[in-house]
Amino acid sequence: MATIKDRYAIVGVGESERSKNSGTTPLHLALDAARAALKDAGLEAREIDGFMSYSENDSCTSHQLATYLGVRPKYVKDIMGGGSSTEMLIADAIGLIETGQVNTVLIYRAMNGRSGVRMGGGGWDVNMLQGAMEGGSFFIPYGAGGPGQWFGLFATRHMQQTGITQEHLGHVCVSFYEHAQRNPKAFFYGKPLSMEEYLKTPHLSYPFTKHDFCLESDEANAIIVTSAEKAKDCKSKPVYIMGIEARRTVSHAHYWTNLDEVASDFVAPSLYKKAGVTPQDIQVASIYDCFSWVVLRQLEAYGFAARGEVGDFVASGNLKMGGKLPTNTAGGMLSEGYTHGMNNVLEIVRQIRHDYQGTDRQVKNCEIGICTGWSGPDIAGAMILRN
């Protein structure tokens, strides 16, 4: 099998304004993000010949975005999907470039995720929920009608088995809120969270408080992927893809039959092998954080802490600046914003490029980072990047 290690790169990233009520369309937001990514890369729109996006029926099409940028592309793709879609589409872009279909691809996520269609909120009906989770008829009628309740079931079992506590969940939240204080674009900038406040907050759906849930936001993000050869002509410093796993699954489609495995368990071994590194080589991370517990389970899956020890790992401050694995350094989806993970990709690219050099936001001497995607316990992807 051919290796793609270091042969492809992310050369541009950008985002629109982030808000709770954009007052505009996903197309407008996508244009803002795309133009920012193009400026970052030093490219003209006409140099993009592939456009791809993911959505939950809440966005514009790739053809629309290309048209309004003045481009007639060679390839467009719009998929239905949320978490882990970024990594999957980056892998798709690599395949398209590898086979000569396109040269440079812009991938985006645009959504009015607060004022428009809300995940688990307004706009969802019983039929959508029924199809959202495999075997939904066995638990949705009993009140488990949203992601917080579904993931809470997995979290509770994992906590019971490994000794993870409510306070350990809190360390994830407190760490990410602390990062958000260095990011003026984060929703919770200027709103730090103490452990005392966290522990006093009532549960929305056990074991999750409001702090354990990701945000809802109106925004768009964009990423530009091209070959390492073409990356030499870009203005930005390329961030090279050492290894990528597009989307792996758990062992059975009816994954409620085995609550002890998650797809990330199957992603990690192959990812590290492709990249030629180990968890000890990773210096910065973007871990998909739709809920605080999801971060803990992935830290375990990707080998940063042994089973039963991940609680102590986060309690020791390892997710913070100066820790062993500074994670979600813009605040993540818990405290920066929410685009089903793409905002986390933007941040790790900027960290690995050392865009924040000379400030307290820059992770010192970070050369290699990991970015993970999580569609649910059943589907996951990830990539390892370097400067």
C-alpha positions as CSV (number, residue, x, y, z in Angstrom):
1,M,0.0,0.0,0.0
2,A,1.3,3.4,-0.9
3,T,2.1,5.8,1.9
4,I,0.9,9.4,1.9
5,K,3.1,10.5,4.8
6,D,4.1,14.1,4.4
7,R,2.9,14.2,0.8
8,Y,-0.1,16.3,1.5
9,A,-0.6,19.4,3.5
10,I,-3.1,21.9,5.0
11,V,-2.1,25.3,3.5
12,G,-5.0,27.5,4.6
13,V,-7.5,27.9,7.3
14,G,-10.2,30.5,8.0
15,E,-13.4,31.2,9.8
16,S,-16.3,33.6,9.7
17,E,-17.5,35.7,12.6
18,R,-18.8,33.5,15.4
19,S,-22.1,34.4,17.0
20,K,-25.4,33.2,18.5
21,N,-27.4,35.0,15.8
22,S,-25.6,35.7,12.6
23,G,-28.5,37.4,10.9
24,T,-27.3,36.0,7.6
25,T,-27.2,32.8,5.6
26,P,-24.8,29.8,5.8
27,L,-23.7,30.7,2.3
28,H,-22.6,34.2,3.5
29,L,-20.8,32.6,6.4
30,A,-19.1,30.1,4.1
31,L,-17.9,32.8,1.8
32,D,-16.4,34.7,4.7
33,A,-14.6,31.6,5.9
34,A,-13.5,30.5,2.4
35,R,-12.1,34.0,1.6
36,A,-10.2,34.0,4.9
37,A,-8.7,30.6,4.2
38,L,-7.7,31.7,0.7
39,K,-6.0,34.8,2.1
40,D,-4.2,32.7,4.7
41,A,-2.9,30.4,1.9
42,G,-2.1,33.2,-0.5
43,L,-4.3,31.6,-3.2
44,E,-6.8,32.9,-5.6
45,A,-10.3,31.3,-5.7
46,R,-9.7,30.1,-9.3
47,E,-6.8,27.9,-8.0
48,I,-9.4,25.8,-6.0
49,D,-10.8,23.1,-8.2
50,G,-12.5,20.9,-5.6
51,F,-15.1,22.0,-3.0
52,M,-16.5,19.7,-0.3
53,S,-18.7,20.2,2.7
54,Y,-20.6,18.4,5.4
55,S,-23.9,19.4,7.1
56,E,-27.0,18.3,8.8
57,N,-29.4,19.8,6.2
58,D,-28.4,23.2,7.6
59,S,-25.9,24.6,5.0
60,C,-25.3,25.7,1.5
61,T,-24.0,23.5,-1.3
62,S,-20.4,23.3,-2.5
63,H,-21.6,24.3,-6.0
64,Q,-23.2,27.4,-4.5
65,L,-20.0,28.4,-2.7
66,A,-17.9,27.9,-5.7
67,T,-20.3,29.9,-7.9
68,Y,-20.2,32.9,-5.6
69,L,-16.4,32.7,-5.4
70,G,-16.4,32.9,-9.2
71,V,-15.2,29.3,-9.8
72,R,-16.5,26.4,-11.9
73,P,-14.8,23.5,-10.1
74,K,-13.9,20.1,-11.3
75,Y,-15.4,18.4,-8.3
76,V,-18.0,19.1,-5.7
77,K,-19.2,17.0,-2.8
78,D,-21.7,17.6,0.0
79,I,-22.3,14.9,2.6
80,M,-24.6,14.4,5.5
81,G,-22.5,14.2,8.6
82,G,-21.3,15.8,11.8
83,G,-18.4,14.7,13.9
84,S,-15.4,13.1,12.2
85,S,-16.6,14.4,8.8
86,T,-13.6,16.8,8.6
87,E,-11.1,14.1,8.8
88,M,-13.0,12.0,6.3
89,L,-13.2,14.8,3.8
90,I,-9.5,15.6,4.1
91,A,-8.8,11.9,3.4
92,D,-11.2,12.1,0.4
93,A,-9.4,15.2,-0.8
94,I,-6.0,13.4,-0.6
95,G,-7.5,10.5,-2.7
96,L,-8.8,12.9,-5.3
97,I,-5.5,14.7,-5.6
98,E,-3.6,11.4,-5.7
99,T,-5.6,10.2,-8.6
100,G,-5.4,13.4,-10.6
101,Q,-9.0,14.4,-10.3
102,V,-8.2,17.8,-8.7
103,N,-5.2,19.8,-7.5
104,T,-6.4,21.8,-4.5
105,V,-9.5,21.3,-2.3
106,L,-11.4,23.6,0.0
107,I,-13.4,21.9,2.7
108,Y,-15.9,23.8,4.8
109,R,-18.6,23.7,7.4
110,A,-21.2,26.5,7.5
111,M,-24.1,26.6,9.9
112,N,-26.5,28.7,11.9
113,G,-26.2,26.2,14.7
114,R,-27.8,28.4,17.3
115,S,-30.3,30.6,15.5
116,G,-31.2,27.9,12.9
117,V,-31.2,24.1,13.2
118,R,-30.0,23.1,16.6
119,M,-28.5,19.7,17.3
120,G,-30.7,18.0,19.8
121,G,-32.9,21.2,20.0
122,G,-35.3,23.0,17.8
123,G,-35.8,21.4,14.4
124,W,-35.5,17.8,15.5
125,D,-38.6,15.6,15.5
126,V,-39.3,12.1,16.6
127,N,-38.6,10.7,13.1
128,M,-35.2,12.3,12.9
129,L,-34.2,11.1,16.3
130,Q,-35.4,7.6,15.5
131,G,-33.0,7.5,12.5
132,A,-30.2,9.3,14.4
133,M,-29.2,6.4,16.5
134,E,-29.0,2.7,15.6
135,G,-31.8,0.8,17.4
136,G,-33.5,4.0,18.5
137,S,-36.8,2.4,19.0
138,F,-35.4,0.6,22.0
139,F,-34.5,3.6,24.1
140,I,-36.0,6.8,22.6
141,P,-39.5,6.0,23.8
142,Y,-38.1,5.8,27.3
143,G,-36.9,9.4,27.3
144,A,-33.4,9.1,25.9
145,G,-34.1,11.6,23.1
146,G,-30.9,13.5,22.6
147,P,-27.1,13.2,22.4
148,G,-26.6,14.3,26.0
149,Q,-28.7,11.4,27.2
150,W,-27.2,8.9,24.8
151,F,-23.6,9.7,25.6
152,G,-24.5,9.9,29.3
153,L,-25.3,6.2,29.3
154,F,-21.9,5.4,27.9
155,A,-20.2,7.8,30.3
156,T,-21.9,6.4,33.3
157,R,-20.9,2.8,32.5
158,H,-17.3,3.9,31.8
159,M,-17.2,5.9,35.1
160,Q,-18.5,2.9,37.0
161,Q,-15.9,0.6,35.5
162,T,-12.8,2.8,35.7
163,G,-13.4,5.1,38.8
164,I,-13.7,8.3,36.8
165,T,-15.6,10.9,38.9
166,Q,-17.6,14.0,38.3
167,E,-14.6,16.0,39.3
168,H,-12.5,14.4,36.5
169,L,-15.2,15.5,34.0
170,G,-14.8,18.9,35.6
171,H,-11.1,19.0,35.0
172,V,-11.7,18.7,31.2
173,C,-14.2,21.7,31.4
174,V,-12.0,23.8,33.6
175,S,-9.0,23.2,31.4
176,F,-10.7,24.2,28.2
177,Y,-12.4,27.2,29.7
178,E,-8.9,28.3,30.8
179,H,-7.7,28.1,27.2
180,A,-10.7,30.2,26.1
181,Q,-9.5,33.0,28.3
182,R,-6.6,33.5,25.8
183,N,-8.9,33.5,22.8
184,P,-10.9,36.7,22.3
185,K,-13.0,34.9,19.7
186,A,-14.2,32.2,22.1
187,F,-17.7,32.4,23.4
188,F,-16.5,32.0,27.0
189,Y,-13.7,34.5,26.7
190,G,-13.8,36.5,29.9
191,K,-15.9,33.7,31.6
192,P,-13.5,31.4,33.5
193,L,-14.8,28.3,35.2
194,S,-13.6,27.2,38.7
195,M,-13.9,23.6,39.9
196,E,-16.1,24.9,42.8
197,E,-18.5,26.5,40.4
198,Y,-18.5,23.4,38.2
199,L,-19.3,21.1,41.1
200,K,-22.2,23.3,42.2
201,T,-23.8,23.3,38.7
202,P,-26.9,21.0,38.5
203,H,-27.0,18.1,36.0
204,L,-28.9,18.5,32.8
205,S,-28.6,14.8,32.0
206,Y,-26.4,12.8,34.3
207,P,-23.5,12.9,34.5
208,F,-23.4,16.1,32.4
209,T,-23.9,19.7,33.6
210,K,-24.3,22.5,31.2
211,H,-20.5,22.9,31.2
212,D,-20.1,19.3,29.9
213,F,-22.1,20.1,26.8
214,C,-20.6,21.6,23.6
215,L,-21.8,25.1,22.6
216,E,-24.2,26.0,19.8
217,S,-22.9,28.7,17.4
218,D,-23.5,30.4,14.1
219,E,-20.3,30.2,12.1
220,A,-18.3,28.7,9.2
221,N,-14.9,27.2,9.0
222,A,-12.8,26.4,6.0
223,I,-9.6,24.3,5.3
224,I,-7.5,24.1,2.1
225,V,-5.7,20.9,1.3
226,T,-3.1,20.4,-1.5
227,S,0.0,18.4,-2.3
228,A,3.2,19.0,-0.6
229,E,4.7,20.1,-4.0
230,K,2.0,22.7,-4.5
231,A,2.2,23.8,-0.9
232,K,5.7,25.2,-1.6
233,D,4.0,28.0,-3.6
234,C,1.6,29.0,-0.8
235,K,2.1,32.0,1.4
236,S,1.5,30.1,4.6
237,K,3.7,27.5,6.3
238,P,2.4,24.1,5.3
239,V,1.2,21.7,8.0
240,Y,2.0,18.2,6.7
241,I,-0.3,15.2,7.2
242,M,1.8,12.4,8.6
243,G,-1.1,9.9,8.8
244,I,-4.9,9.9,8.6
245,E,-7.7,7.5,9.3
246,A,-10.8,8.6,7.5
247,R,-13.6,6.7,9.4
248,R,-13.5,3.5,11.3
249,T,-16.3,1.7,13.0
250,V,-16.9,-0.5,16.1
251,S,-17.3,-4.2,15.6
252,H,-21.1,-4.3,15.2
253,A,-23.6,-1.8,13.8
254,H,-25.8,-2.4,16.8
255,Y,-23.2,-0.9,19.0
256,W,-25.4,-0.8,22.1
257,T,-24.6,-4.5,22.4
258,N,-21.0,-3.6,23.5
259,L,-20.8,-0.4,25.5
260,D,-17.1,-1.0,26.3
261,E,-15.7,-0.3,22.8
262,V,-15.6,2.9,20.8
263,A,-14.4,3.4,17.2
264,S,-11.4,5.4,18.4
265,D,-10.0,2.1,19.9
266,F,-9.7,0.8,16.3
267,V,-8.4,4.1,14.8
268,A,-5.4,4.6,17.0
269,P,-3.2,1.6,16.2
270,S,-3.4,2.1,12.4
271,L,-3.0,5.9,12.7
272,Y,0.2,5.7,14.7
273,K,1.6,3.0,12.4
274,K,0.9,5.2,9.3
275,A,2.4,8.3,10.9
276,G,5.4,6.4,12.3
277,V,5.0,7.9,15.8
278,T,3.8,7.0,19.2
279,P,1.6,8.8,21.7
280,Q,4.8,10.0,23.5
281,D,5.7,11.9,20.3
282,I,2.5,14.0,20.4
283,Q,3.0,17.5,21.8
284,V,-0.4,19.2,21.2
285,A,-3.9,17.9,20.6
286,S,-7.3,18.7,19.3
287,I,-9.6,16.1,20.8
288,Y,-13.3,16.1,19.7
289,D,-15.2,17.4,22.6
290,C,-19.0,17.3,22.1
291,F,-19.1,16.3,25.8
292,S,-16.4,16.3,28.4
293,W,-16.5,12.5,28.8
294,V,-15.8,12.0,25.1
295,V,-12.4,13.6,25.7
296,L,-11.6,11.3,28.5
297,R,-12.6,8.2,26.5
298,Q,-10.5,9.3,23.5
299,L,-7.4,10.1,25.7
300,E,-7.6,6.5,26.8
301,A,-8.2,5.1,23.3
302,Y,-5.3,7.1,21.8
303,G,-2.9,5.9,24.5
304,F,-2.3,9.1,26.4
305,A,-3.4,7.4,29.6
306,A,-4.0,3.8,30.5
307,R,-7.5,2.6,31.3
308,G,-8.4,3.6,34.8
309,E,-5.7,6.3,34.9
310,V,-7.2,9.0,32.6
311,G,-8.9,10.7,35.5
312,D,-5.6,11.3,37.2
313,F,-4.1,12.4,33.9
314,V,-6.5,15.3,33.5
315,A,-6.5,16.1,37.2
316,S,-2.7,16.6,37.0
317,G,-3.2,19.5,34.6
318,N,-1.9,17.7,31.6
319,L,-4.5,19.3,29.2
320,K,-3.4,22.8,30.2
321,M,-0.6,24.9,28.9
322,G,2.6,23.5,30.3
323,G,1.0,20.0,30.7
324,K,2.0,16.9,28.9
325,L,-0.7,17.3,26.3
326,P,-2.1,20.8,25.9
327,T,-5.5,20.1,24.3
328,N,-8.1,22.2,22.5
329,T,-6.1,25.3,23.1
330,A,-8.7,27.7,21.6
331,G,-11.3,26.4,24.1
332,G,-12.7,23.6,22.0
333,M,-16.3,23.0,21.3
334,L,-17.0,23.2,25.1
335,S,-16.0,26.9,25.3
336,E,-14.9,28.4,21.9
337,G,-17.6,27.4,19.3
338,Y,-19.1,24.4,17.6
339,T,-18.8,23.3,14.0
340,H,-18.7,19.5,14.5
341,G,-15.0,19.7,15.1
342,M,-13.6,21.8,12.3
343,N,-12.8,24.7,14.6
344,N,-10.5,22.3,16.5
345,V,-8.7,21.5,13.3
346,L,-8.1,25.3,12.6
347,E,-6.6,25.7,16.0
348,I,-4.2,22.8,15.8
349,V,-3.0,23.9,12.4
350,R,-2.3,27.4,13.9
351,Q,-0.5,25.8,16.9
352,I,1.8,23.6,14.7
353,R,2.6,26.6,12.5
354,H,3.5,28.6,15.6
355,D,1.1,31.4,14.7
356,Y,0.9,32.5,18.3
357,Q,4.7,32.7,18.8
358,G,5.6,35.2,21.5
359,T,2.2,35.0,23.3
360,D,0.9,32.8,26.2
361,R,-1.4,31.1,23.7
362,Q,1.4,29.2,21.9
363,V,2.3,25.7,23.0
364,K,6.1,25.8,23.3
365,N,8.1,23.8,20.9
366,C,5.2,21.8,19.4
367,E,6.1,20.0,16.2
368,I,3.6,17.1,16.0
369,G,0.0,17.1,16.9
370,I,-3.1,14.9,16.8
371,C,-6.6,15.9,15.8
372,T,-9.5,13.5,16.4
373,G,-13.0,13.2,15.1
374,W,-15.9,11.5,16.8
375,S,-19.3,10.9,15.1
376,G,-20.3,8.8,18.1
377,P,-19.0,5.8,19.9
378,D,-19.5,3.9,16.7
379,I,-17.6,6.0,14.1
380,A,-14.3,7.9,14.4
381,G,-11.4,9.3,12.5
382,A,-8.2,11.1,13.3
383,M,-5.0,12.6,11.8
384,I,-1.5,13.3,12.9
385,L,0.1,16.6,11.7
386,R,3.5,18.1,11.7
387,N,5.2,21.4,10.8
